[in-house]
Structure formats: structure tokens, C-alpha cells
């Protein structure tokens, strides 16, 4: 097998040294040890098809790998699998201005795609903190969301075409970048969010749009989650909202202590809302200021700050965007939950009560995309406890947490995916009948079960 792989890739693109195995064998998850048997770095689709053929012949498992920025263990290789890295397949074709689209290989970095669109006066709008290192194939495989879902939706909404290699080695060309195509089942949407269990995404065509006009950011200090939801309703009624985020005071404390970022206010508040909106005219800014005054008069907002230039806008965004990277040193146990926007305060209230009861001795960081009902609950690992023991303690509480999510018809994983970490809790969001159908779909595209084994559900 090793000789055959070397014949396809050359010895320099078939890595087996311990440093490479550790580097490529894991994503941002730190709750499982990487243990791949090798790392493959293909340059072309035909090389990938040849690799899949060998994997089928020898019964070898493959773990597709992008930028490895995932948070659910979806790109972890823990049981002797071969890592199929897409990092050498990064070509971005010229932007199609008339069609407002761009085609790129799966390894293209999200930020580079954004820059390519920007040079033509357009924008790829799906945005998140890891865009500087995440790859578009991984974004599509996890249906990445991010900070502007309230305006632009998820990755799924921007993928007009895909090329994928299935578990049989077949190359499928899905939808061809078409805007309109009503010809039966659209397999493109099966691969979006599939977490690599059906095959590997090798190329994508993405829709582009116009960039927003003069985006401005407000950060608001608030006393409660119900107050945040009142502010959200006001903002959506009066402003052209691009993003509506929230974070807790502990999240702000961690960011300002770790980075050269100033807190927005002298006083401290339990929660903060970050609102980004288009300031199309002076009237829009006036409306924003009047909105803040009305929210203060109603007792929902205690203090507010509005960016006056691009530098200030970026600084205010750092208060929210730097949270995940900042708390990584505490090996947080992450819960990425969602419900409808209307029910978000009820979900946070019920989960907050559970957290206060079960994690009274631990630091808990809240933040999330409250404008689309997505809450991120992060339990920070204290010193003096092993990662394994900490994980087991948190998993025991997760059953109660996900019951609260299930009772509101919510999701146990709004945007991070299921991967390894949430697999045993999938039943809280999907029925057994749905999971069985998923197994059947995987068997059609990957009959030998070579792609990303053990992720999302057990075969």
C-alpha cells in the first residue's frame, strides 16, 4: 500500500513522520489524541480518485482534511486512518463578474476567496474568526455559519456547484454553478454539511454579492438576555442589520486581559450586544442613535458606543471575534446550541440555571450569534484536572443540557457539526428513523465505509 501511494504522490507528498501525523491528524479539538498512519497531499482530482481506489482495495479509511479549524472532532484521525489533506489544491479561478460567482479548489483559503471577490467589487459573505486559515471545502462540509448569518445565511446558501469524489472513486459534478435547475434530487445539498462521510469535496462554485455600504458597529451594555432580545427586535425594525452578536462579561474580561484591546465602557455589565448595520446615509446613523436612546429610556440598554471609522469598527469586532482564540488555552468544553430566535432567551435561561447548578465551581463563558438563535456555551477547564476527567464531567451534564434543547425543538450543534464529540447526542436533534436514513445514504455514496469513519453516527 505504501509503495502504491508513493507511486501516485511521490514520497514527498506521502508523509509518515511523527510531527506531520500530529499536525494533520487533529483539528482544533483537544479531547482526542491524533493517531493517523499517514498524510496524503494530492495535487489533482485524478490523484484523489486513485487514492480512493487503493483505499477500497486495501480496506484503508480516509479522513478528509481542510484547514482543521473544526470544533467537534470532525477532522480527527484517531485510529490509523490516512489523512487526505486538500491544502495543495488552492486554485481560485478568475471571478465571473457577469455571473457574480467564483470557482475554486477545495483547499482555497476562505480569506483568499474573499480577497479575490473584493478585487472585482464583490463579496463572498460567509465570515467567521477562522477565515484566515479555514478552507472552503471544510466550510462546505460543515455548512459553516459565522457572524453574518442574520443577513446572508449559511454556507449552503452560497454554493451553486460542487465537484465531489465519492467512496467509489467516482467524480460527480453537481449543479454546474446553475442558479436555476429543477431536474430532480439535488445531491449538492447532501454533501453540504455532510462532514466528509459521503466523500470528499474537491471543487466549488460560489455565488457572490455586493458588499455592504459603510458598515458601522455599536456595542451595547445590557443587564439581561430578555433585554437583548428587545434590542434585537428594535434594530431589525429600524436598521439594515448585518450582524447581531452577544457575549458575557467574563468573555470580555478574558479578551481584554489577553490582548491589547480596550473594554468599551468603564462600567461592567452582565451582557454585551454587538450590532453591525449599514449606514447608507446620515439618516441611518441618526436612526441608530435614536434607537439607542429609546432602548436606554426603556431600561434595556445601560451604555453604548458607536464606531466612527473603520479602525474603531475593527477594534469593536475584536471584542467578539477574539473570544474563541482567547479561551482556547483553557481547553473549553464547547456547546454550540440553537433554537428559534424567539425562544433563545428561554433556552439561555434554562441552560443558565443548569450551569449554575452543575458548574458552580467552574468558569463559564457565553457568546454567540443571538440574531439567529445560536448560543455558544463554553466551560473552561480548571487547573488540576485532566482533560479526560474534565470531558467526562461535562458529558454527564450534556444529557440534561441537550434535553432542554430538545424540549424547545432546537439543535445540539448549530454550526460546528457533530463529528466525534456530539455523535452520542445526535438523538436529541434527530430521530432514530432519520439517523437510519443517513446510514442508508452513506452506504449509497460510500459502500465500503472508507470516508471519515466514526463521525456523525456509527455505521
Secondary structure, DSSP 8 states (H G I E B T S, - for coil): -HHHHHHHH-GGGEE-SHHHHHHHT--S--SS----SEEEE--SHHHHHHHHHHHHHHT--EEEESS---SSSTT---SS-EEEE-TT---B---BTTTTEEEEETT-BHHHHHHHHHTTT-B-----GGGGT-BHHHHHHTT---TTHHHH--GGGGEEEEEEEETTS-EEEESTT-S---SS--THHHHTT-TTSSEEEEEEEEE-B---SSEEEEEEEES-HHHHHHHHHHHHHHS-EEEEEEEEHHHHHHHHHHSS---S-SS--SEEEEEEEE--SHHHHHHHHHHHHHHHHTTSEEEEEE--SHHHHHHHHHHHHTHHHHHGGG--EEEEEE--GGGHHHHHHHHHHHHHHH-TTS-EEEEEEGGGTEEEEEE---TTS-HHHHHHHHHHHHHHHHHHHHHTT-BSBSSS--TTTTGGGGGGTS-HHHHHHHHHHHHHH-TT--BSTTSSS--
